[in-house]
């Protein structure tokens, strides 16, 4: 979701971890400000309201102010970092700022493969484009796979509209429109269609 600090463009405001590999528990990390959640939750119950360690389902959560920042621009703020040691040698580090999150995932390829927004981890960057990922796994998370209590409302800001109009080249926009029309239901709203076009055009742009 966008914030006024990102001029209406995307910012990560919640991250969730769940599934059988942590015994079907759900861990959620939110930004520091209460207006943006303000909590660390396990199964919808707040935990780690101050620095410390918490264990659940084979996962160990350590909350402290220690760690290398992924973005040096954030060094002016106090660090509040959740370190998750997860099964399968997966480490997830979540950096909690006032109204958004940064995160870093470190892991080895999973037996049998994997896929998602970060790609399929097969060593071939060419098939990890937004378009290729959409074609493999779809545009949005399926209702049965949702880890959050509520689905975030789709927003299409004036800044996103301007980028789509000025920076998405004609051929790319045409391809995006064909794909989104095929994948979205006939009842999709204009906002849903425009958001799909935007994701398709700018999904590989780190500033989009």
Number of C-alpha atoms within 10 A of each C-alpha: 16 18 14 7 10 13 12 17 19 17 17 15 21 22 17 15 18 19 13 9 14 16 12 12 19 20 25 21 22 25 25 20 14 11 9 14 14 19 21 24 17 20 13 14 11 14 17 17 11 10 13 12 15 14 12 14 16 12 19 16 20 18 22 16 14 11 13 11 15 12 8 8 8 13 11 7 9 11 17 20 23 25 21 22 17 19 13 12 10 15 18 17 19 22 26 26 20 17 20 21 19 20 16 12 11 9 12 10 13 13 7 5 9 12 14 14 12 12 18 18 17 12 10 9 10 8 15 20 16 20 20 14 18 19 12 13 13 14 17 10 12 9 8 6 9 13 19 16 7 7 10 8 8 12 16 20 15 12 14 21 14 11 15 19 13 9 13 18 11 11 9 15 18 12 14 22 19 12 17 20 14 10 16 16 11 8 7 12 11 10 13 18 18 20 20 23 24 22 19 24 23 19 16 13 9 7 10 16
